[in-house]
Amino acid sequence: MSVPVVRDGRDGLLRGASCTHFGDPGDTEDNGIGSWGFNYRARPDFPGISLPIPFIKKYGLKQYQPVKVYNPQNGRVVYCFLIDKGPSASLKRDADLLIKPWHDLGFDSGMDDPGVVTLDLRIPYLFPAV
């Protein structure tokens, strides 16, 4: 991750995470089936998110881990579920969102697609109870 994980109680908070989107009809990099077998092309309205493999391994995250995503530019909040492993470390991004939460956060995926955006992520119960 390019931003530090800040402990907030048991939650992990990532402020200023770099994010993009995936899974729209123009995304032809794969067959639409994520590393856990989730077919996101069959479920375009699912609020899915992917996080980098090293982060998933470090914290032992499982498929469908909830992630609260906040857009500080407009105050919108979307609750997502972890459905895929990625983006690749070589891309230097912290998360990718499926197209539905991307739109719900106020971003376009057409001609006015902003590309990489900065969002805040909250991952509940990332840390054990003290």
C-alpha positions as YAML, in Angstrom:
chain: A
units: angstrom
residues:
- id: 1
  name: MET
  ca: [0.00, 0.00, 0.00]
- id: 2
  name: SER
  ca: [1.21, 3.47, -0.75]
- id: 3
  name: VAL
  ca: [-0.47, 4.87, 2.35]
- id: 4
  name: PRO
  ca: [-0.01, 3.69, 5.94]
- id: 5
  name: VAL
  ca: [-2.70, 1.72, 7.73]
- id: 6
  name: VAL
  ca: [-3.77, 3.63, 10.82]
- id: 7
  name: ARG
  ca: [-5.36, 1.69, 13.65]
- id: 8
  name: ASP
  ca: [-8.69, 3.14, 14.77]
- id: 9
  name: GLY
  ca: [-9.96, 0.84, 17.51]
- id: 10
  name: ARG
  ca: [-10.08, -2.52, 15.75]
- id: 11
  name: ASP
  ca: [-10.52, -0.97, 12.31]
- id: 12
  name: GLY
  ca: [-7.80, -0.20, 9.78]
- id: 13
  name: LEU
  ca: [-8.03, 3.24, 8.17]
- id: 14
  name: LEU
  ca: [-6.26, 4.15, 4.95]
- id: 15
  name: ARG
  ca: [-6.51, 7.86, 4.20]
- id: 16
  name: GLY
  ca: [-5.61, 9.03, 0.73]
- id: 17
  name: ALA
  ca: [-5.62, 5.60, -0.94]
- id: 18
  name: SER
  ca: [-5.07, 5.66, -4.70]
- id: 19
  name: CYS
  ca: [-7.94, 3.90, -6.47]
- id: 20
  name: THR
  ca: [-9.24, 3.14, -9.95]
- id: 21
  name: HIS
  ca: [-12.04, 0.95, -11.30]
- id: 22
  name: PHE
  ca: [-12.35, -2.36, -13.14]
- id: 23
  name: GLY
  ca: [-15.00, -4.65, -14.54]
- id: 24
  name: ASP
  ca: [-16.70, -2.25, -16.93]
- id: 25
  name: PRO
  ca: [-17.48, -3.46, -20.49]
- id: 26
  name: GLY
  ca: [-14.26, -1.87, -21.77]
- id: 27
  name: ASP
  ca: [-12.11, -3.88, -19.36]
- id: 28
  name: THR
  ca: [-10.80, -6.72, -21.52]
- id: 29
  name: GLU
  ca: [-7.73, -7.65, -19.44]
- id: 30
  name: ASP
  ca: [-9.33, -10.84, -18.14]
- id: 31
  name: ASN
  ca: [-12.40, -13.03, -18.42]
- id: 32
  name: GLY
  ca: [-14.36, -11.28, -15.67]
- id: 33
  name: ILE
  ca: [-13.71, -13.93, -13.05]
- id: 34
  name: GLY
  ca: [-11.60, -12.85, -10.10]
- id: 35
  name: SER
  ca: [-8.98, -14.86, -8.27]
- id: 36
  name: TRP
  ca: [-11.58, -16.13, -5.77]
- id: 37
  name: GLY
  ca: [-13.97, -17.13, -8.57]
- id: 38
  name: PHE
  ca: [-16.35, -14.17, -8.32]
- id: 39
  name: ASN
  ca: [-17.79, -13.42, -11.78]
- id: 40
  name: TYR
  ca: [-18.06, -9.65, -11.75]
- id: 41
  name: ARG
  ca: [-19.29, -9.42, -15.34]
- id: 42
  name: ALA
  ca: [-22.34, -11.46, -14.32]
- id: 43
  name: ARG
  ca: [-22.92, -9.11, -11.34]
- id: 44
  name: PRO
  ca: [-22.25, -5.56, -12.64]
- id: 45
  name: ASP
  ca: [-24.20, -3.95, -9.78]
- id: 46
  name: PHE
  ca: [-22.24, -5.69, -7.01]
- id: 47
  name: PRO
  ca: [-20.32, -3.31, -4.70]
- id: 48
  name: GLY
  ca: [-16.96, -5.04, -5.12]
- id: 49
  name: ILE
  ca: [-13.42, -3.97, -4.33]
- id: 50
  name: SER
  ca: [-10.01, -5.51, -4.87]
- id: 51
  name: LEU
  ca: [-6.98, -5.01, -2.64]
- id: 52
  name: PRO
  ca: [-3.32, -5.92, -3.31]
- id: 53
  name: ILE
  ca: [-2.22, -9.49, -2.58]
- id: 54
  name: PRO
  ca: [0.52, -8.48, -0.08]
- id: 55
  name: PHE
  ca: [-2.06, -6.51, 1.94]
- id: 56
  name: ILE
  ca: [-4.56, -9.39, 1.85]
- id: 57
  name: LYS
  ca: [-1.89, -11.83, 3.02]
- id: 58
  name: LYS
  ca: [-0.48, -9.55, 5.73]
- id: 59
  name: TYR
  ca: [-3.87, -9.12, 7.40]
- id: 60
  name: GLY
  ca: [-5.37, -12.52, 6.52]
- id: 61
  name: LEU
  ca: [-8.33, -11.01, 4.69]
- id: 62
  name: LYS
  ca: [-10.97, -13.29, 3.23]
- id: 63
  name: GLN
  ca: [-13.36, -12.97, 0.33]
- id: 64
  name: TYR
  ca: [-16.31, -10.66, 1.07]
- id: 65
  name: GLN
  ca: [-14.45, -8.75, 3.80]
- id: 66
  name: PRO
  ca: [-16.41, -5.48, 4.11]
- id: 67
  name: VAL
  ca: [-14.66, -2.23, 3.25]
- id: 68
  name: LYS
  ca: [-16.18, 1.21, 3.77]
- id: 69
  name: VAL
  ca: [-15.09, 3.59, 1.00]
- id: 70
  name: TYR
  ca: [-15.36, 7.37, 1.48]
- id: 71
  name: ASN
  ca: [-14.95, 10.04, -1.20]
- id: 72
  name: PRO
  ca: [-13.60, 13.13, 0.62]
- id: 73
  name: GLN
  ca: [-14.33, 15.33, -2.42]
- id: 74
  name: ASN
  ca: [-18.12, 14.97, -2.16]
- id: 75
  name: GLY
  ca: [-18.78, 13.13, 1.11]
- id: 76
  name: ARG
  ca: [-20.27, 10.03, -0.51]
- id: 77
  name: VAL
  ca: [-19.84, 6.66, 1.21]
- id: 78
  name: VAL
  ca: [-20.15, 3.18, -0.28]
- id: 79
  name: TYR
  ca: [-19.91, -0.16, 1.50]
- id: 80
  name: CYS
  ca: [-17.99, -2.66, -0.62]
- id: 81
  name: PHE
  ca: [-16.97, -6.30, -0.30]
- id: 82
  name: LEU
  ca: [-13.57, -7.74, -1.14]
- id: 83
  name: ILE
  ca: [-14.00, -9.89, -4.26]
- id: 84
  name: ASP
  ca: [-10.60, -9.95, -5.96]
- id: 85
  name: LYS
  ca: [-6.87, -9.81, -5.38]
- id: 86
  name: GLY
  ca: [-5.23, -6.87, -7.08]
- id: 87
  name: PRO
  ca: [-4.24, -4.35, -8.31]
- id: 88
  name: SER
  ca: [-0.75, -5.55, -9.12]
- id: 89
  name: ALA
  ca: [2.02, -4.01, -7.02]
- id: 90
  name: SER
  ca: [3.62, -2.74, -10.23]
- id: 91
  name: LEU
  ca: [0.63, -0.44, -10.77]
- id: 92
  name: LYS
  ca: [1.24, 1.34, -7.45]
- id: 93
  name: ARG
  ca: [-2.44, 1.60, -6.59]
- id: 94
  name: ASP
  ca: [-4.08, 0.76, -3.29]
- id: 95
  name: ALA
  ca: [-7.44, -0.54, -4.51]
- id: 96
  name: ASP
  ca: [-9.68, -1.06, -7.50]
- id: 97
  name: LEU
  ca: [-13.46, -0.69, -7.35]
- id: 98
  name: LEU
  ca: [-16.07, -2.34, -9.51]
- id: 99
  name: ILE
  ca: [-17.95, 0.06, -11.72]
- id: 100
  name: LYS
  ca: [-21.09, 0.28, -9.50]
- id: 101
  name: PRO
  ca: [-19.35, 1.66, -6.39]
- id: 102
  name: TRP
  ca: [-17.17, 3.84, -8.67]
- id: 103
  name: HIS
  ca: [-20.32, 5.49, -10.03]
- id: 104
  name: ASP
  ca: [-21.96, 5.62, -6.58]
- id: 105
  name: LEU
  ca: [-18.96, 7.59, -5.31]
- id: 106
  name: GLY
  ca: [-19.59, 10.17, -8.05]
- id: 107
  name: PHE
  ca: [-17.07, 9.18, -10.71]
- id: 108
  name: ASP
  ca: [-17.59, 8.73, -14.44]
- id: 109
  name: SER
  ca: [-16.24, 5.75, -16.36]
- id: 110
  name: GLY
  ca: [-16.71, 7.20, -19.83]
- id: 111
  name: MET
  ca: [-15.04, 10.13, -21.52]
- id: 112
  name: ASP
  ca: [-14.77, 12.03, -18.22]
- id: 113
  name: ASP
  ca: [-13.19, 9.13, -16.30]
- id: 114
  name: PRO
  ca: [-10.82, 10.75, -13.79]
- id: 115
  name: GLY
  ca: [-8.41, 7.77, -13.83]
- id: 116
  name: VAL
  ca: [-6.73, 7.38, -10.44]
- id: 117
  name: VAL
  ca: [-8.58, 9.04, -7.55]
- id: 118
  name: THR
  ca: [-7.86, 9.48, -3.86]
- id: 119
  name: LEU
  ca: [-10.29, 7.83, -1.44]
- id: 120
  name: ASP
  ca: [-10.38, 6.80, 2.22]
- id: 121
  name: LEU
  ca: [-10.85, 3.12, 3.10]
- id: 122
  name: ARG
  ca: [-12.00, 1.70, 6.43]
- id: 123
  name: ILE
  ca: [-11.61, -2.03, 6.97]
- id: 124
  name: PRO
  ca: [-13.60, -3.18, 10.01]
- id: 125
  name: TYR
  ca: [-11.96, -5.55, 12.48]
- id: 126
  name: LEU
  ca: [-8.61, -5.51, 10.73]
- id: 127
  name: PHE
  ca: [-6.89, -5.70, 14.12]
- id: 128
  name: PRO
  ca: [-7.52, -8.07, 17.04]
- id: 129
  name: ALA
  ca: [-9.14, -6.84, 20.24]
- id: 130
  name: VAL
  ca: [-6.71, -5.43, 22.77]
...
